[in-house]
């Protein structure tokens, strides 16, 4: 079983870590993170005469801008993951994969692990781009960056990086589940984007009118809250539950509907 999982993981990495896929993805997500950092630090108040302005934010450290860009990065990774699974249907390669690796849970887990590894690379790139851009922009504007290098600043940055990584990994699993369930790239992306960009806003607005706060418990919004909220534990629990439900449902559907013949 572990051997099959490792084979599936390596196979997925060969497909997703190709230069023509990896370079544009990392360049694009790094650019988004850098733009968020530059804008946030640029909007910080200019230093007063004879003194220094505060750094962009002690909370979250130098990676605070990345937390605001996480929702965009999650959507990108959802699209990549969904496409990876739907292409197996489009090109009819499930049969070949299942002949080589007949243990379906290991095959699917290995493919998902390869995509999560890609999400980790995106998170690393985004963290580096955010930190470098925030530091350069703050230095150019003469802002005080000492809170970022304090013990609490480094801890906040490490916490932000871990939570962003968790949100990106969860978003990747959402996309993989959508691709596995819907089989069509267009259908998967339409459903995912429509629900996250429109459906959850409608649900949040309707429930807010009744005095309920449910955003942290919705699948897409929970990722944003996980990455950016100080009280992130409910969002982390919600994201974990949604990942478990989506993964279990998609694997069950795959086992019932995909045949070798």
N, C-alpha and C positions, 0 to 999 in steps of 0.2 A: 504493500500500500504506500509506504513512504517513498519507495523507489519510483512508483508510478507518479506520485505527486511531484517528486523532483524532476522527472522527465517532462511533465506537463508545464512545470514552472520554467524550465530552461527553454522549452519550445515557445512559450508565450514571450519570454524575454527576447528571444531572437527576433520575434515579429515586432514587438513594441519598442525595442531599443535600437532599431535601425536609425542610421543618421538622418535619413529623409523624414522620419517621424519625430525623432527625439530633438533634433536641432531646432526646427520651427516651434515645437511645443515649448521647449525650455526658453527659447528667445522670446516668444510671445508672453508667456506667464511671467518671465523676469521683467519684461517691459511694463506689464500691468502693475506689478509690485513696485517697481521703481517710480512709476508715475504717481501711484498713491502716496509713496513716501515723500516725493518732491513737493506734491501739492499740500500735504498736511503740514510739513515743516515750513513751507513758504507762507502758509497762512498764520503761522505763529507770530505773535506781536513782536515788532522790531525791538531791539535793545534800547532801553532808556538811556538818557545821557548820564555818563559816569557809572553805569551799571550794566548788568546783563539781564536779558530776558530769561525766563525759565525755559528749559528744554521742552520739546513738543509735548511730552507727557512722561512722567515718571512711571505711571501705571502702564505696563506693557513694554517699558523701556523703548529701545530704538526700533523694536518690531511692532509697535502699536499701529502704524499705518497698514501693515500687512493684514491685521485682523479685519480692517474695513474692506480689504480687497478679496478676502477669502471666498465670499459668495460667488464672485466671478470665476475664480480658479476652480471652485467646485463644479460649476456648470461646464467648464471646459473638460474636466476630467470625467464627468458623467457622460459627455458626448463621446470621448475617446473610448471609454469602457463599453458603452452600448454598441458603438461601431465595431469594436473588436469581436463581440459575440455575434452580432447580426451578420457580419461578413462570413462567419462559418456556415450560416444558412444560405447566404447569397451565392457562395462559391461551392456549396455542397461538400465541404471538407469535414463535416462531423463524422461521416462514415469512416474516413481514413483515420481520424483521431481515435474513434472508438475501437477500431480494429487493433490499433497499436496499444491503446490504453483502455481496456474494456471496463475497468473499475471507474464508474462515472463520477462518484463523489471526489475521487482523487484527481481526475481530469479537470473537473470544474474548480476544485480548490487550488490546483496548480495554476490554472489560467488566472484566477482571481488574485493569487499571490503575485504573479508577474505584473499585473496591473497595479497592485498596491505598491510594489517596488518602484514602478513608474511614478506613482503619486509621491513617494518619498523623495525621488529626485526633483520633482517639481517643487516640493516643499523646501528642500535645501536650496535650490536656485532662487526661489522667491525670498527666502530668509536672507541670503547673501545680498541679493539685489536691494532689498529693503534697507538692510543695515548700512550698506555702503552709500546708498543714495541719501538716506536720512542724515548720516554723518557728514557727508560732503556738503549737503545743502545747509545744514546747521552751521558748519564752519564758515561757509561763504557769507552767511547772514550774521555771523558773530553771535550766535546763540550759545548759551551755556549748556554744554553736554555732560557736565559732571554727574548729574543724576543718573545718566545711563551707565556710567562706569562704577557706580556704588554697588554694594552687595545686593541691595534691594532691586536695583536696576537690572543687574545680571540675572537675578532670580526671576524677575518679571519677564525678561526677554526669553529665558529658557522655558518658562511656563507658557508664554504665548506661542513659541515655536512648537511645543508638544501638542498644544490644543489645535493649532492650525494643521499640523500633520494628521491628527485624529480626524478632523473635519474633512480633509481631503481624502483620506482613506475611506471614510464612510460614504462620501459622495461617489467615489469610484465604485464601491459595492452597489450603491443604488443604480448607477448606470449599467453595471453588469447584469443586475437582476432584470432591469427593464429590457435590455437587449435579449436576454434569454427567454423572457416571457412573451415579448411581442414579435420577435424574429425579424422585423423590418426596421431598418435604420430610421426611416422617416417617421414611422409610427412611434418608435421608442422615444426619439427626440421630441416629437410633438407632444406626447403625453407628459414626459418629464418636464419640459420647459413650460407647457401650459399650466400644469399643476403648481409648479414652484413659483413662476412669475405672476400668474393670475389667480389660480385657485386658492392658494394659501393667503393671498392678500384679501380675497373676498371672505374667506372663513374667519380670518383674524378680525376684519372689520365688523362682521355680523356678530361675532361673539363679544367683541369689545363693547358693542352697543348694549349688551346684556350684563356688562360688568365682569366678563370672564377674560382671563388672560391665558391663551392657549398657544401662543406662537412658539414657545420653547418645546412644545410637544408635537408639533407638526414636523414631518420628515425633513423638508428643506430648511425651514426656519431654525430648526434645532441645530443645524450645522453652523449657521451664522452666530447663534447665541453661544454655542460651544466655543467658537473661536474668539468671540469678543466680549462676552459678559463676564463681570467679576464673579457672579454666582452662576457658574457654568455646570454644576453637578446635575441639575434636572435635565438640561439639554444633552449632556453626555449620556445619561440614562435613556433618554428618548431616542437619541441617534443609535445607540446600541440595540435597543428593542426593535426599531424599524429595520436596521440592518439584518437582524436575526429573522424577522418576519419575511422580509423581501427575499432574502437568500433561501430560506426554507421553502417558500412558495415557488420560487423559480426552479429550484432543484427538483421539487416534486413534479412540476409541470414538465420539465425536461425529461425526467425518467418515464413519464406516462406517454409522452407524445413523440419522442425521438426514437426511431427504430433503425436498425442496420439495413433492413431489407427495403 
